[in-house]
Amino acid sequence: MAPVTGIGEEMHALVERMYPLCRSITGDGVRATLDIVGEYIPLQRHEVPTGTQVLDWTVPQEWNIRDAYIADASGHRVVDFAASSLHVLGYSVPVSATMPLAELRGHLHTLPEHPSWVPYRTSYYKPEWGFCLAQETLDAMPDGDYEVRIDSTLADGHLTYAEHVVPGQVPDEVIVSCHVCHPSLANDNLAGIAVATFLARALAQGTPYYTYRFIFAPGTIGAITWLARNAERVDRVKHGLVLACAGDPGQLTYKRSRRGDAEIDRVMRHVLSASGRPHRVTEFTPYGYDERQYCSPGFDLGVGSLTRTPYAGYPEYHTSADDLDFVSPEAMADTLAVCREAFAVLDRNRQYVNLSPYGEPQLGRRGLYDALGGRSDTRQAQMAMLWVLNLSDGEHSLLDVAERSGLPFDTVAAAGDALHGAGLIKA
């Protein structure tokens, strides 16, 4: 894992700022989150009205909440939304009532196997109300009447998402997508938002080959909305990555695209393997994060997913234990580093055609061998040139060369640059 760096600490500080906000698939919590991200990178915000048809879905009513609590007979708030946004069932309809505990129990959600943790639960598309609390809190509640209050609104409004574009040398795009709909859950997915934000800043410091489009949208409905609104231009999307669960202590996990052999799949496998990091590469399944929307059969985009511990793969998932202590600067810095390494390969991967394919061209008289003098990896660099020349047939990429030769991709790419500069190969 990458060592603690200043950038890791900065990402953790961003997570800490976003953590208290109550987010959902719509509402002011999403906007407040995007306000914070917008301090780091410029965002183009989109507001899509309630009732808008987006593929097979419809943009729902907007949900906002101001306060919620369960109070005992003395007025003490046994459960208080002000203490944690997890305490309210997401999208709860408003309620103001007094009822006995026996009746209230049907609206309470706990985790008996983890009695001190508060679960995260939602009811987006079915009108319902409820509270989430620790099992030990429920166990300590005596029978009797309780005041129940949820000060929320469900009304026509908008679904909000945002984009940030890093211009490239070509209009072909790489999309990086993360969801912004979860409340106080640090790993799922505030760490993903933070890594995406700092990845965008890093890419903007150079001149990337591809255009990079960062999408900050609510899970499922947000990605579906983006696809519906961009259906006529998705042919520009050549590669993509969904970022989630980017800050936990687990090893990195890459989930392939539906295609299984998309260029991003090969690049991520190569980078993770070459780095020596503990990692896993898993096959695509139509369950998980928004890769399942981008990889739906009608679009079938080359979009994979990068996490540390995957969806639902750790006990703290969707609970109050996914807190600021669960994510670390080291883990986020490591996730960011892998993204940067992968996109560096993606940006430099080319297919070339050998312009002198009959026999081996004389490299010495072109100054190519002289240019290698004194390099510690002279032998590697020479072999890389020979491999690039041999496989530059318009069908093999530099990544193919690196994988077949066993040489580092950077060395192969440098050889490609040198040979291209000498007029021996063309893209």
C-alpha positions in Angstrom: 0.0 0.0 0.0 1.2 3.5 -0.8 2.7 5.4 2.2 0.8 8.2 3.9 1.1 11.3 1.7 -0.2 14.8 1.9 -2.7 14.0 -0.8 -4.0 11.1 1.3 -4.6 13.4 4.2 -6.3 16.0 1.9 -8.7 13.3 0.6 -9.5 12.2 4.2 -10.2 15.8 5.1 -12.6 16.0 2.2 -14.4 12.9 3.4 -14.6 14.4 6.8 -16.3 17.5 5.5 -18.9 15.6 3.5 -19.5 13.0 6.2 -22.2 14.8 8.3 -24.4 15.7 5.3 -27.7 13.7 4.8 -27.6 12.6 1.2 -30.1 10.6 -0.8 -31.0 10.1 -4.5 -32.4 13.6 -4.6 -32.4 16.7 -2.4 -30.4 19.4 -0.8 -27.9 17.0 0.7 -26.7 16.1 -2.8 -26.4 19.7 -3.7 -24.5 20.6 -0.6 -22.1 17.7 -1.3 -21.5 18.9 -4.9 -20.9 22.4 -3.5 -18.0 21.0 -1.5 -16.6 19.1 -4.4 -17.0 22.2 -6.5 -14.5 24.0 -4.3 -11.9 21.5 -5.5 -12.8 21.1 -9.2 -15.2 23.1 -11.4 -18.5 21.3 -11.9 -21.3 21.5 -14.4 -24.5 20.8 -12.5 -27.6 19.3 -14.0 -31.1 19.5 -12.5 -33.6 17.0 -14.0 -37.3 17.6 -13.1 -39.5 15.1 -11.3 -41.5 13.1 -13.7 -38.8 13.0 -16.5 -38.8 9.7 -18.3 -35.2 8.3 -18.2 -35.0 5.0 -20.1 -37.4 2.6 -18.2 -37.4 4.8 -15.1 -39.0 8.1 -14.0 -37.2 10.8 -12.0 -38.9 10.6 -8.5 -40.1 13.3 -6.3 -37.4 15.2 -4.4 -36.9 14.3 -0.7 -35.6 16.7 1.9 -35.5 16.4 5.7 -35.0 18.9 8.4 -35.4 17.0 11.7 -36.5 13.6 13.0 -36.6 11.9 16.4 -38.1 9.4 18.8 -38.7 10.9 22.2 -39.7 9.2 25.4 -42.3 10.5 27.9 -39.8 12.9 29.5 -39.1 14.5 26.1 -35.6 12.9 25.9 -34.7 12.1 22.3 -33.9 8.4 22.3 -33.2 8.5 18.6 -32.1 11.7 17.0 -31.5 12.5 13.4 -29.3 15.4 14.4 -26.8 12.9 15.8 -26.6 10.9 12.6 -28.3 11.0 9.3 -28.4 7.2 9.3 -31.1 7.3 12.0 -33.9 7.9 9.5 -35.1 5.5 6.8 -34.1 7.2 3.6 -37.0 8.8 1.8 -39.3 8.5 4.9 -42.6 10.3 4.4 -43.4 12.8 7.1 -44.9 11.6 10.4 -46.0 13.3 13.6 -47.6 10.9 16.1 -47.5 9.4 19.6 -47.7 5.6 19.7 -46.8 2.7 22.0 -43.5 0.9 21.6 -45.3 -2.2 20.4 -46.7 -0.3 17.4 -43.4 1.6 16.8 -41.4 -1.6 16.6 -42.7 -2.2 13.1 -41.0 0.9 11.9 -37.6 0.3 13.6 -34.5 -1.3 11.9 -31.6 -2.7 13.9 -28.7 -5.1 13.4 -28.9 -7.7 16.2 -25.7 -9.3 15.2 -23.9 -5.9 15.7 -25.9 -4.4 18.6 -23.9 -1.1 18.8 -24.2 -0.4 15.0 -26.9 1.6 13.2 -27.9 0.2 9.9 -28.5 2.2 6.7 -31.9 1.5 5.1 -34.0 3.2 2.4 -37.4 3.1 0.8 -37.0 5.1 -2.3 -39.9 4.0 -4.4 -42.5 2.8 -1.8 -44.0 5.4 0.6 -42.9 4.4 4.1 -41.4 5.8 7.2 -39.0 4.4 9.8 -36.0 4.8 12.0 -32.6 3.0 12.2 -31.0 2.5 15.6 -28.6 0.4 17.5 -30.1 -2.8 18.9 -28.7 -1.9 22.3 -30.7 1.3 22.2 -33.9 -0.5 21.3 -33.2 -3.1 24.1 -33.0 -0.2 26.6 -36.4 1.3 25.5 -39.1 0.5 28.1 -42.7 -0.1 27.0 -44.8 3.0 26.9 -45.7 5.8 24.5 -43.2 7.6 22.4 -43.4 10.8 20.4 -42.4 10.1 16.8 -41.5 13.0 14.5 -40.1 13.1 10.9 -40.0 16.5 9.5 -39.5 15.7 5.8 -41.0 16.6 2.4 -41.6 14.6 -0.7 -42.5 17.0 -3.5 -41.9 17.7 -7.2 -38.4 19.0 -7.6 -35.3 17.7 -9.3 -32.6 15.0 -9.5 -29.2 16.6 -9.3 -26.0 15.3 -10.8 -22.7 17.0 -11.9 -19.9 16.5 -14.4 -16.3 17.6 -14.6 -14.4 17.4 -17.9 -10.7 17.3 -18.3 -10.1 18.1 -22.0 -7.9 15.7 -24.0 -6.1 15.7 -27.3 -9.0 13.7 -28.8 -12.7 13.9 -28.2 -12.9 10.2 -27.3 -13.8 9.9 -23.7 -12.9 8.0 -20.5 -15.7 8.2 -17.9 -15.1 8.0 -14.2 -18.3 7.6 -12.2 -19.1 7.6 -8.5 -22.3 7.8 -6.6 -23.2 10.7 -4.3 -26.5 9.4 -2.7 -25.3 7.7 0.5 -25.6 9.6 3.9 -22.9 9.3 6.6 -21.0 6.3 5.1 -17.3 7.1 4.7 -16.1 4.3 2.5 -19.4 3.8 0.6 -19.0 6.2 -1.1 -17.4 9.3 0.2 -13.9 7.8 -0.3 -14.8 7.2 -3.9 -15.9 10.8 -4.4 -12.7 12.0 -2.8 -10.5 9.8 -5.0 -12.4 10.9 -8.1 -12.0 14.5 -7.2 -8.3 14.3 -6.7 -7.8 12.1 -9.8 -9.5 14.9 -11.8 -7.1 17.4 -10.4 -4.1 15.2 -11.2 -5.2 14.7 -14.8 -5.7 18.4 -15.3 -2.0 19.0 -14.5 -1.0 17.4 -17.7 -2.3 17.1 -21.3 -4.0 13.7 -21.4 -4.7 12.0 -24.7 -8.3 11.1 -23.9 -10.9 13.5 -22.7 -11.8 12.5 -19.1 -15.4 13.0 -18.0 -16.1 12.6 -14.2 -19.7 11.9 -13.3 -21.0 12.5 -9.8 -24.5 11.1 -9.6 -26.9 9.3 -7.4 -26.6 5.5 -7.6 -28.7 3.7 -10.2 -31.2 6.4 -11.1 -28.4 8.9 -11.5 -26.4 6.8 -13.9 -29.6 5.8 -15.8 -30.5 9.5 -16.1 -27.0 10.3 -17.4 -27.2 7.5 -20.0 -30.7 8.6 -21.0 -29.6 12.2 -21.5 -26.4 11.2 -23.4 -27.6 8.2 -25.3 -26.7 9.8 -28.7 -23.1 10.5 -27.7 -22.1 7.4 -25.7 -20.2 6.2 -28.8 -17.5 8.7 -27.6 -17.0 6.7 -24.5 -14.1 4.3 -25.2 -13.3 3.3 -21.6 -14.7 3.8 -18.1 -14.3 3.2 -14.4 -16.7 3.2 -11.6 -15.1 4.1 -8.3 -16.5 3.0 -5.0 -15.3 1.7 -1.5 -12.0 3.4 -2.2 -10.7 3.9 1.4 -11.1 0.7 3.4 -8.1 -1.5 4.5 -8.8 -4.3 2.1 -6.8 -5.2 -1.0 -7.8 -3.6 -4.3 -10.4 -5.4 -6.4 -11.1 -4.8 -10.0 -14.4 -6.0 -11.5 -14.2 -6.5 -15.3 -16.7 -4.9 -17.7 -19.5 -7.0 -19.2 -17.3 -7.5 -22.3 -14.6 -9.0 -20.1 -11.8 -8.1 -22.6 -12.3 -4.3 -22.9 -9.1 -2.3 -23.0 -9.7 -1.0 -19.5 -10.0 -4.6 -18.3 -6.6 -5.5 -19.7 -5.0 -2.3 -18.5 -6.2 -2.7 -14.9 -5.2 -6.3 -14.8 -1.7 -5.4 -16.2 -1.2 -2.5 -13.8 -2.3 -4.3 -10.7 -0.2 -7.4 -11.6 2.9 -5.3 -12.5 2.7 -3.2 -9.4 3.0 -6.2 -7.1 0.1 -5.0 -5.0 -2.2 -7.7 -3.4 -5.3 -7.6 -5.5 -8.1 -9.5 -7.1 -9.6 -9.4 -10.5 -13.2 -10.6 -10.7 -15.6 -11.3 -13.5 -18.6 -9.1 -14.3 -21.9 -9.7 -12.6 -25.1 -7.6 -13.2 -25.2 -6.7 -9.5 -23.1 -4.1 -7.7 -22.6 -0.4 -8.5 -23.3 1.6 -11.6 -21.1 -0.5 -13.8 -24.3 -2.5 -14.3 -26.0 0.5 -15.9 -23.1 1.4 -18.2 -22.7 -2.3 -19.1 -26.4 -3.0 -19.7 -26.6 -4.8 -23.0 -28.0 -1.8 -25.0 -25.0 0.3 -24.1 -22.4 -2.4 -23.4 -19.7 0.2 -22.6 -16.2 -0.8 -21.7 -16.6 0.2 -18.0 -15.2 -1.7 -15.1 -15.3 -1.1 -11.4 -12.5 -0.5 -8.9 -13.0 -0.9 -5.2 -10.9 -2.1 -2.3 -13.3 -4.5 -0.5 -16.2 -4.9 -2.9 -19.9 -4.3 -2.5 -21.3 -5.8 0.7 -18.0 -7.6 1.3 -17.2 -6.2 4.7 -19.2 -6.2 8.0 -19.2 -2.4 8.3 -20.9 -2.0 4.9 -24.1 0.1 5.1 -23.8 0.6 8.8 -22.6 3.4 11.2 -19.3 1.5 11.5 -18.4 2.7 8.1 -17.2 5.9 9.7 -14.2 8.2 9.5 -12.0 5.8 11.3 -12.8 3.0 8.8 -11.1 4.8 5.9 -7.5 5.9 5.9 -5.3 8.3 4.0 -3.0 5.5 3.0 -5.8 3.4 1.4 -7.2 6.4 -0.5 -3.7 7.4 -1.7 -3.1 3.9 -2.9 -6.4 3.8 -4.8 -5.6 7.1 -6.4 -2.1 5.9 -7.4 -3.5 2.8 -9.1 -6.0 5.0 -11.0 -3.2 7.3 -12.2 -1.0 4.4 -13.2 -3.8 2.8 -15.1 -4.8 5.9 -17.0 -1.2 6.6 -17.8 -1.1 3.2 -19.6 -4.5 3.8 -21.2 -3.4 7.2 -22.5 -0.2 5.9 -24.1 -1.4 2.6 -25.5 -1.3 2.7 -29.3 -1.3 0.5 -32.3 1.5 1.1 -34.8 2.4 0.0 -38.3 6.0 -0.8 -39.1 7.0 1.3 -42.1 10.1 -0.9 -42.7 8.7 -4.4 -42.2 11.0 -6.3 -44.5 13.9 -7.3 -42.3 15.1 -5.5 -39.2 15.7 -1.7 -39.9 19.2 -0.4 -39.1 18.7 1.4 -35.8 22.3 2.5 -35.4 22.4 4.9 -38.4 19.2 6.5 -37.1 20.8 7.3 -33.8 18.5 5.1 -31.8 21.1 2.9 -30.2 23.3 5.9 -29.5 20.4 7.5 -27.7 20.4 4.6 -25.3 24.0 5.0 -24.3 24.5 5.2 -20.5 21.0 4.1 -19.6 20.9 1.5 -16.8 18.2 -0.4 -18.8 19.9 -0.2 -22.2 19.4 -3.9 -22.8 15.7 -3.6 -21.9 15.3 -0.5 -24.1 16.9 -2.3 -27.1 14.7 -5.3 -26.7 11.6 -3.1 -26.4 12.5 -1.4 -29.8 12.8 -4.8 -31.4 9.5 -6.0 -29.9 7.7 -2.9 -30.9 9.0 -3.1 -34.5 8.1 -6.8 -34.7 4.5 -6.4 -33.4 3.7 -3.1 -35.1 1.4 -4.7 -37.7 -1.7 -2.6 -37.0 -3.2 -5.4 -34.9 -1.1 -5.3 -31.7 -1.0 -2.5 -29.2 1.9 -1.4 -27.0 0.1 -3.2 -24.1 0.1 -6.4 -26.2 3.9 -5.9 -26.6 4.4 -5.4 -22.9 2.4 -8.5 -22.0 4.0 -10.7 -24.6 7.6 -9.5 -24.0 7.3 -9.2 -20.2 8.9 -5.8 -20.4 7.6 -2.8 -18.4 4.9 -0.8 -20.2 6.8 2.5 -19.7 9.8 1.0 -21.4 7.7 -0.3 -24.3 5.9 3.1 -24.7 9.2 4.9 -24.7 10.5 2.7 -27.4 7.3 3.4 -29.4 7.9 7.1 -29.0 11.5 6.8 -30.2 10.6 4.7 -33.2 7.8 6.9 -34.2 10.1 10.0 -33.9 12.6 8.2 -36.2 9.9 7.6 -38.8 10.0 3.8 -38.5 6.4 3.3 -37.4 3.2 5.2 -37.7 0.0 5.2 -35.6 
